[in-house]
Amino acid sequence: MIILDALLNGITQGAMIALVALGYTMVYGVLKLINFAHSEVFMMSAYVGLFCIARLGGAASPLLAGGVGTAAAMGFAAALGIAVERAAYRPLRARGRGALLRVTPLVTALGMSVLLQNLAQLLFTAQFRPYPQLMRGTVDVGVTMSTSRLLVLTTSVVVMVALEIVVKRTWFGKAMRALSTNEEAARLMGVRTSRVIATTFALGSSLAALGAVLYCLDQSQVYPTMSTVIGTRAFVAAVLGGIGSITGAMLGGLLLGVIGELVKLTDYSGGVDVLVFVVLIAVLLVRPAGLLGRAGIEKV
């Protein structure tokens, strides 16, 4: 029973990590860029969700406050993701793909991450702010599970399936895959590459916002450096599953969540992140492209 409970909690935790990891893997799949500012978008949208939920009454009207607050956080995150892409990354794309210029977007992403984190400290201070408890009680699904975790798990599964359908079955998904394969050829075929890239940032950022609200409703307070832990784990999940692979990001997040919860049952519960990176290194030594990633040949 203890192990089953840990597995359920691990799957729930992993689902939230996967929602954030999807943003990393979508942007990398299209631009071959690791958007380190993505974790700060997660943090900023958590603040927006908190303020909206509190403004709408919090626990007094949980459905209205939770629904509108989550939607507002996702809308804000989408707008912030587009703004980051246009201000920081778009001006760099036109400069070519030389060896030095490949490092420039990476440094820019790190700079944007630091900028957003310090901006949050300036606007919101370093105070820890708890989320209102919108969902109380438990549900019996073979084991006792909190209502909030059941909602997190259900929402995450639905969103992940929907995203897979969007990427594999819609015109936008085809445009993303074409852009990932060859940006110039996609442009010649009539794909508006700038619009597809901006939409990819918006979609990935909105998923991070959804994960942020669910994460805070379930188990966390909001503070400016909260993105350090969850952002690092999400990045590791994306690399572990195969960065650029949506299914890989889902698998990586679930694996990290389950591993973390199982480790907490041992005498080494304080070394969860150590084991996470040990697993990552071991997998990359055997499969450098990740569990579901595919190694490609690149002309230089």
Helices and strands as residue ranges (DSSP letters): H 2-31, H 38-55, G 58-60, H 62-84, I 85-89, H 90-93, H 99-124, E 138-140, E 144-146, H 147-169, H 171-181, H 183-188, H 193-219, H 227-241, H 246-263, G 269-271, H 272-286
